């Protein structure tokens, strides 16, 4: 069993997922409204993303643009958590996600992680970056 985050964006899903691919690597798939068989999309919606998938090994992050008829607002009550391989990776990813966004907790060592920080990126996605556990004295 796996849990897979599925994010919604207010018309900037392509931009967000292109940036996430720059940060994390992986294979990016983007499907637009004009890719849907069976007719023309509604006016002004041809380039909206109906499904984005960023695949990195066994990990999958998915998203779409929110339907224009929905009331779209900021994400609340959740964060996407990234487990960094090491402190350097945590810093690189945290700095990239925080660029143009809002850092809510600076990346720092804690009792449970060598590097932990939280931010909301410039696309409105809240993130936690978690580095490895602190090394225990031998």
Secondary structure, 3 states (H helix, E strand, C coil): CCCCCEEEECCCHHHHHHHHHHHHCCEEEEEEHHHCCCCCCCCCCCCCEEEEEEEECCEEEEEEECCCCCCCCCCCCCCEEEECCCHHHHHHHHHHHHCCCEEEEEEECCCCCCCEEEEECCCCCEEEEECCCCCCCC
